[in-house]
Amino acid sequence: MHHPTAWASLSLGQRDVNPYYVKLRLLGLQGQLYASENVNPTKALNGNFDLAFVLVYLFPLLVIALSFNLLSSEREQGILTLLLAQPISAGLVVGAKLLFRLTLVLGLALGLSAVAMLGAQVPLDGRVGLWLALVTFYCLLWFGLAYVVTGLQRNSAFNAVALVGLWLILVVLVPGLLNVYVSAARPVPQGIALTVKQREEIHGGWDKPKMETMNRFFALYPQFRDTATIKERFVWRWYYAFQHLGDQSVRPLAAAYSQGLQQRYELVNRLSWLSPAINAQSSLNALAGTDLPTHLAFQQSATRYHDALRAFYYRYLFHKVAFTHADYAKEPTHTFTSTPEIKTAVSGLGKLLGSVGVVFATGLLLFRVRPINPR
């Protein structure tokens, strides 16, 4: 069982798509490791709804709705000339309106985060400040984009279309293209191929000579070589022997699969500056301990537990040791709790901070080189 931390309810991450508990037996590991419960396809289509989704994908739309007409509305209403006649600069007017909207949005975002944290009973440690910083700079980035579009001094319709276009590019198009690129640049063996090969090996074990199977098994576990020759049609130790050989046959594929997923994750992290949505989502998942490296660590932990189960029960199977009620207390146990990837979250915050600086600097430059035209 992959026990979640309190943070997992705020950002589901990989727990939404990968199994977070497996029912392990002495049978072939790979078939159990990737098995998941059947779910309602309608629910799977809709997906789960967490705070990270709201903040990363929906809040930019709120920023756009509030900020697309920062300056254009006054021009279209014919009051911009009167406004500029006052002893205040146009930059100050735009800044004040931007700051007011920023206060509203940040108040809502940080308020939702605080309520969610209180409801989830998250521990009040440094992660709280890091989460709030990520949310703050992500919202600042979108206000910065609104500031840049305002600096172009076009009408409200153009501003709205431009900002929605930026949302589609940065939140939908770039992540989709990045997924295609990463899939091509870091090919990963298909999980279904791994499962099929393992099942073929296990099912083929029924038809192979028992001595051939046992000799292959004894090469891995020579301590059991002195067990009696199998003469019966079915013996449990032979059955579990070819189950384990099925796992051994796909071991290189399984290692390549896990390594490939890790390489894809690292490549996405290196390219996440291309999309603030990917950067923010990855950072929040890392902070909540629901990212891909944590899931891979859980699978490795489950693999070690399966090895411990085999080491514990093989003695009873192969040496025919009587299993008593008291032996249940000696059975290996498994526990795995998510741990946050603070380094990844801090790196994501640094990328957001750099992006915010670039965007606001661009907006300031636009207002300097293009004086505001009241008409």
N, C-alpha and C positions, 0 to 999 in steps of 0.2 A: 504494500500500500504506500502510495506517495502522499504523505501527510502534508497538506498545504499549511502555509503560515496564514496569519490573519490578513496579510496583504493580498493574498491570492484572489479574494473576492473583489478587489478594486481593479485588478488587471489579470484576466484569466489566462492570456497568452496561449501556450501550447496545451494547457489543460482543456482547451476547447476542442482540440482536434486529435490529440493523442491520448491513449488510455493511461489513467493515473493509478490504476490498480490491476493486478494480474493474479489469477488463481494458479499458482505454481504447484505442479506435481512432478514425479520423477520421469514423466514422459518427455518427449523432445521439447527442448526449451524454446526454440525459435517460433514454433507454432503457437505457443502460449504467450510469448513476449509481446507479440503484435496483435493478439486477439482483443477485441473490444465488444462491448455489449451492443445489441441491436437497439437503434433509437428510431423514433418517429421521423420519417424523412422530411416532413414539413418543419419540424423543429430544427433539424439539421440544416435545412435551407435557410431558415431565418437566422440561425446562430444565436449565441448567447449575448446578452446585453450587459456590459459592465461600464464602470466609470471611465476607464481609459478610452473606450470607444466614443463615449460622449465628448470627452475633452479633445481627443485627437481629430475626430471626423466631423462632429456636429458644431462645436464651438467656432471653428473658422467661418461657418455659414452665418452664425450670429454676428461675428465681427463684420462680415461683409454687409449684412443687412443694416447695421448701425452706422457704417462708415463710408458707404459708397458715394454719399453726397455731402461730404464735409464742406466743400467750397462751392460745388456746382449748384446746390439748391439756392444759395443767395444770388448767384449770377442769373439763374433762370427766373427768379422772382423779381429781378431788377433792383435789388437792394444792396448789391455788392459795392456799387459806386458810393452810396451813402455810408456804408460800413467803412470803406477805405478812407473816407473823409474824416473820420474820427482820429484822435491822436494816438492810435495804436497801429501796430504793423499787421499786415495780413498773416505773416508767419505766426504771430502771437495768437491771432484768432483761430487759425487752424490748429495750433498746438493746444489751445484751451479746449476746443471742441474734441480733439483727439484724446486729451487727458480725461475729460469727463466720461467719454464712452469707455475708455480703458478702465477707469475706476469701476464702472458698472459691471463690465464683463469679468474683470479680475475678482471683484467682490463675489460674483455668482460662482465663478470657477473655484475659488479658494473656499467659499462657503460650502459648496457641494463636496469638496474634498474633505473638509473638516467633519461634515455630517457623516460621510461614508467611513472615515477613520474612526469616529466615535462608535458608529454602529458595528463596525468590524472589530472594535477593541484592539486596534493595532498598538504595539508598544511605542511609547513616546521617546524615540531615539533620533539619531541623525538622519534616518531615512525620511522622517516627516519633513524636515527642512529641505531635503533633496527633492522629494516629490513636489512640494510647493514651488521650489525654484524651477523645476522642469515645466510645470504648468504655467508659471508666470512668464518665462521666456518664450514659451511656445505661443502664448497669446500675444506677447509683444511682437513676435515675428509677423503675425498676421496683421496687426495694426501697422507695422512698418510697411508691409506691402500695400495696405490701403493708403498710407502716406505717400508712397512712391506714385501710385496711380493718380492720386489727387494732384501731385506735382505736374502731371501732364496737362492739367487744366482743360479737360474735355467735359462733355455734358454728363449728366447722371446716368443716362442709358449706357453710354460707353464705359463709364466706370464700373457699373454693375456687371456688364458682360465681361469686362477685362478681369475683374476680381473672381467671378465665378469660373472663368477660363483658367485662371491661376490655380484655383482650388481643384479643378478637374485634372490639371496637369500634375500638380504636386502631390495630390492625394490619391488619384486614380491611375493616370496614364504612366507617370514615372515608376511607381511601384510595379505596375504590370510589365513594363518594358524591362525593368531591373530583374524581375522574376524570370523572364525569358532569357535574358543575358546570363544570369547566374546558373540557370539550368543547363545552358549550352557550355559555359566555361568550366563548370564543375559537375560533370556527369556523375550520377549516382546509380549503382545497380538497383534495378527495380525490386521493391520489397516482395512483390508477388512471385518473382523469379526465385528468390531465396526460399520462400515458403513451398513452392512447387517442387524444387529440387530436394528439399528436406523430406517432403512427403513421399516422393518417389523412392528415396533411399530407404525410408522406414518401411514403406509398403513392400519394397523389394526384399526386405529382410525376411519376410515370411517364406520366400521361395529359395533362399540361399541355404546351403548346408550349415547345420548348426555349428559344426566344428570350425568352419571357415569364419563364421561370425564371432565365435568365442575367441579364436586365436587373434583376431584383429582387436578384440576388446582387451585381451590379456596383454597385448603389446602396450596398451595404455595403463593397465592396472595389473602389473605382474604379481602383486601381492595376493591376487585371487586365483593364480594359475593352478594351485593345488586342489581346487574344487573338483568334485566328482564329474566324470564324463556324463554328458546329457544323453540319455537313452529314451526318455519319454517324448511324446509328441509335442507337449507344451510344458515349459518350465518358466517360472517368472523371471529368473535371473537371465535367461536367454532373451526374453522379451524386453527387459529393460536394457540389456546390452545393445541390442540393435537400435533401440530408441536413442541411446547415447551416440552410437555410431552415425545416426542420421544427423545429429547436431554437429558432429565432427566434420561431416562431409561439406557443410555449408559454413564452417567457421571462417574461412577467408572471405566469403561473400558478406557475412555478417559484419566482419571487421571493416571491410571496404565500404559498406553501407553507412555505418556509424561515422567513419572517418570522412566520407563524402559529405554527409550532413553537416558535420562540424566545419568543414572547409567552406561550404556554402554560407553558413552563418557568419564566418569570419569575413568572407568577401562582401556580404551584404553590409556588415558593420563598417567596412572600409569605404563603401560607396553610399552610406546612408546620408551623407551631407547633400546628396542630390535631391532628397525629399525630406522635408521636416517631419512629415507624417510618419515615415519609416523610422526616422531617428527618435522621435518622441515615443512611438509605440515600443520600439526595442528597449529604450531606456526604462520605461515604466514596467515592462515585463521583467527586465533584469532586476529592477528594484523590488519587485514582488516575488522574485524567485520562480517565475513561470516561463522563463525563456527556454530556448532549445538546449543549451548546455546543461541546464538543470534536468531536463527530461532525459538526455543521454546519460547523465550521471545516475538517474534513477534506474535506467535499464541496466547499467553496469552493476549497480547494487543488487538488482534482482538476479542478474547472472551469477554473482558471487553467492547469493543465498541458495540458488539452485545447485551450485557446486557443493555447498555445505550440506544440503539435503541428501545429495547422492553419497557423499562421504559418510554421512551418518547411517543411512539405511543399507548401503551395500554390505556392510558387515553382517547384518541380519539376513540378507538375501543369499549371499554367497557362502558364508560360513554356517548358515542355518542356526543362528543364535536365536533363542526364544525371546520374543518381544513381550515384555510384561507391562503392566499398567504404570509402574514406576518409570519406565523408559520414556513415557510421553513428556515428562518434565525435562528430559535431556535433549529433546528435539530442538534444532536450531530455530531461532526466531528472526524476524526481519522487521526493520523499521527504517524509514527514510523520510527526512523532513527537508523541505526546500530551504536553500540558503540564498540570500540576495547576492547578485553580481554587482557590487558597489562600483567597481572599476569601470564597468561598461556604462553604468548610469552617469558617472562623473564625466566620462568621455563624451557621452551624448549631450550633457549639459554644456560642455565646452564648445561643441559644434553649434548648438543653438545660440550660445552667446556670440560666437563669431558671425553667424548668419544675421542675427539682430543688428550687430554693429554695421555690417555691410549694407543691409537694407536701409537703415535710417540714414547712414552716410549718403547713400544714393538719393534718398528723398531730399535731404538738405541741399545737396548739389543741384538738384532739379529746381528747387525754389530760388537758388542763388543765380543760376544762369538764365532762368526764365521768369522775369518779373511778372507778377500777377496782373492779368488783363481783366478789367471789370466787365468787359463786354463779351 
